[in-house]
């Protein structure tokens, strides 16, 4: 639909913040071998009736891979994907945007090359820092609950523009679900107020959240530290991306693995 603001919003993001040249420069400057920002090869308006964007083939969604594997990832694979997504989020955030809808449906793995992890789906991308000036935290200034209800941050639930912490908190919820198969609100997604109440409750008690999800299993230190750090971020605070990546890189190195190796998933094409 020509009036569909979501595709127009996504197009704006790619034109402003994700041109191929900008991505390549970033990779060189930050010595990142791979950066999972999709290459938008074209966009336009068809017969004045609908907008379209064209991307190189990204592979399969992580959600489809989870559907094949009892909705769980091995810890190694989950940690590899998180490091790669933290690279993507740092890039996006440094280019004045937040993603606004981190979910396995928007993450792609390429069956032909499992070193490729791509973060797509920029319909809800929000320019949180136009011209280098952070937007003020104003609840109710935007449509509340925009994005995937299960994983969005409390900022998005309350209709404040998502900020850097919002993406990192959403990624934390995703990681927890990939390792445990559920979140305390997964069965109540039709009751949005209940979801918000539970997210409020557990934001202040990460240990309780982890115990509930892991039950008798041991809780990974990396995940606990990550959640405690991102839940404590202020609305305008700049995260320490490298410190967050190191939480997951260290256990990977112990296992003689790298985040930039092929992701440890079994995948049918």
PyMOL commands that set and color helices and strands:
alter all, ss='L'
color gray80, all
select helices_A, chain A and resi 5-17+20-29+62-68+75-94+104-106+130-132+154-157+164-180+186-188+192-203+206-214+221-231+241-254
alter helices_A, ss='H'
color red, helices_A
select strands_A, chain A and resi 40-46+50-55+60-61+97-98+107-110+113-119+126-127
alter strands_A, ss='S'
color yellow, strands_A
deselect
rebuild
show_as cartoon
